[in-house]
Amino acid sequence: MHGDDHVNPAVRWTHGPLIWAVSATVGAAGGWLAAAAVPGVLDDQGRAIVPLWLVAPFAALLASIALMPFISERIWHRHFPDFSFGLGAFVAMYMLRAFGMADPAGHGTVGGHAVMHAAIEYYSFVALVCGLYVVSGGILVDIKGKATPFFNAAILAFGAVFANVVGTTGASMLLLRPFMRANEGRLRPIHIVLFIMIVSNCGGLLTPIGDPPLYLGFLKGVPFVWTTVNLWNEWLLVVGCLLAIFIAIDWRIGESPAAAAPSSFSVRVSGATGLVALALMIAGVFIDPVLKMQFGIEGIPVGATFQLAVAGASYWLAKRDILERNQFSFFPVKEVSLLFLGIFLTMIPALGYLAANGQKMGVDSPTAFYFYTGALSAVLDNAPTYVNFLQIAIGPVAIDRTSIDAMLAGPSGPATLAAISSGAVFFGAITYIGNGPNFMVRTIASSAGVRMPGFFGYLLLAIALLLPILVVNWFVNIR
């Protein structure tokens, strides 16, 4: 049971938003005063110079996510929106007050332009991640069979492939619950940890649909099939090694002491409305690219709005018995959407500082791009991190099909793009906040009674299990 689950819903949702508003107001007031005390500075091209100290709110929010559950899990579950809203409002108000509503040069990475850009990206993120969660709640995947290591590995392998069709979020939401049901009585936190690494992250390397960074690359001009043609070997190595580790660990866990599982294998999928909604959600991914390419319309999240409408209709039309069997709850949506609002706002200065100073970091080889992109993707959202390092690789020109083709025509261009792509996707599994589905999977598993490791516990497991594989991948495919 979550820390606020026992509170009367009427009390929780009337007092909750009021306290969140107070937190946001206090944070915004702090940002206003900070901007008055430390005014914004523009460079000779009219772009805002991001002060390094402004990264502190982002670091504070990360520290809160990591430490507060250990200090007081009850307080954290009740008040994590206050941390998110307060710190996010501080940064947003500082940007608006210090640099104005618009960058004089018209292409800024901070100020009003950056706040609006972050808001649109957040809106699109919530529409896809939370929308897929809601839609999948109306789809019941019932997998029958004895939960042997190879049976479980087959589910994860299918998820790694399926993620490239419906995205890592879609594959995670559809397969997590049947995976947990199949292992009832023997389910361990390590099962979910490896599920996150394989299905929610590393599996989505092969297509732009698979993971948000690759989708942004596709929107910028990377050919749709480029990742499939050029990254299949990295996908096979990393996913194959993780599956081997999973089989070895699952073998040691042994069989469930519960009643004997069915000896025959079968899969049954229910929820026709949810399946139609899932197809529409995936179709929604292509609405904005079509509007941009065919009509020149961009900057308006039409696709995201369509996806939210589909998710709402799907929930309204879903069969109640399917929702009950899936133990559907809106708490994961609440936690992810409210917490990531603060993450998207507070990481504006971090990304702005990276964009301004990235070329000074000595990122000039595939190895450097792989590890720098990876390290920052683990703690920043991996999609904007991907775009920032792609900009560094291309240089001081706009990212479009022409500049990307020019980069790929160079001697190190394909290796550089491969390093940025795999670094963003693979290292997104290092922490719970590296990729959108990670936090949602953790929340769903916790709601089902799985004692998931905290922020640092998961990080240590990722360092022990995943990082050596990513180093091997560098040695074999990138070095």
Beta strands, then each sheet from edge to edge (+ up, - down):
strand 1: 41-42
strand 2: 48-49
strand 3: 140-144
strand 4: 266-270
sheet 1: 1+ 2-
sheet 2: 3+ 4-
end
